[in-house]
Amino acid sequence: MDRLFDHTLLHQRRSRALAAFEPGADFLVRRIAEDMADRLSVVERQFENPVQVHGGLPLAAELMKATGKAADFTYVDMCPVPGTAAGSQVFAEPDLVPLEPASADLLVSPLALHVTNDTPGALVQMRRALKPDGLLLAAVPGSGTLGELRESLLAAESELTGGANARVHPFADIRDYGALLQRAGFALPVADIDDIVVRYGDMFALLRDLRAMGMTSILTDRSRKPLDRQVFLRAAQIYAERFSDADGRIRASFPVIHLSGWAPHENQQKPLRPGSARARLADALKTPEQKLPR
């Protein structure tokens, strides 16, 4: 298996970000955790064995517990999760979900699947760890995330050096993740997208936030040569020229894909067999039926 992401580097950067935590740097993680808790709050179930899988921070678990729908969480992560008891955490690399089969009734994955080297395998492990009729809720950055930064860095480096290296992660689109849920064996899979746009004074403020969140590039096939200061300055100029609003502030896009799926259970809804309907849609809509040309 090709290793797209360097998990040793990910561990270093997350540990550094947690050790030097800056108040407010978790704004994006918190926003997404709040969205995930809202989604759980409308599920008519109580979850007694919930697990947060590779979330870095405990925000999603804490907010979900506050809804009254989930009991105390166990955590699977590569770094110690702040504010959690030592006995409530299992340490593992991002591609691993070391839980007993059918041991959890709720799995929560906030902003983690996009740095797995084997995303299909991770989802299969999650499905196996769920009890029948257990729920997976996940949020992952989608295609277009940091697209403005990617374009600006590529344009500046190409202009000043005659070549360019990948500086921003690739991100999958919503159709890919929907297909992966089905491939992993989840029932009733749902995927939708929340387009989050954050505005900054300049590109360097965005880069500071990414470092503070431990979200800078961990590509295995990355250039080991640091970018020259002039490239950064030119990239900031291009960013401002192409992606700024009327007030001069720049935009940074974070389209977040929300995923949900259930471990199969015999009592779940099943799709009807094709041709088994007993009423016509045209009758329900009170409109003439028109056959489409072949």
Buried (B, 14 or more C-beta within 10 A) or exposed (E): EEEBBBBEBBBBBBBEBBEEBEEEBBEBBBBBBEBBBEBBEEBEEEBEBBBBBBBBBBBBBBBBBEBEBBBEBBBBBBBEBEEBEEEBBBEBBBBBBEBEEBBBBBBBBBBBBBBBBBBEBBBBBBBBBBBBBBBBBBBBBBBBBBBBBBBBBBBBBEEBBEEBBBBBBEBBBBEBBBBBBEEBBBBBBEBEBBEBEBEBEBBBBBBEBBBBBBBBBBBEEBBEEEBEEEBBBBBBBBBBEEBBEEEEBBBBBBBBBBBBBBBBEEEEEEEEEEEEEEEEEEEEEEEEEEEEEE
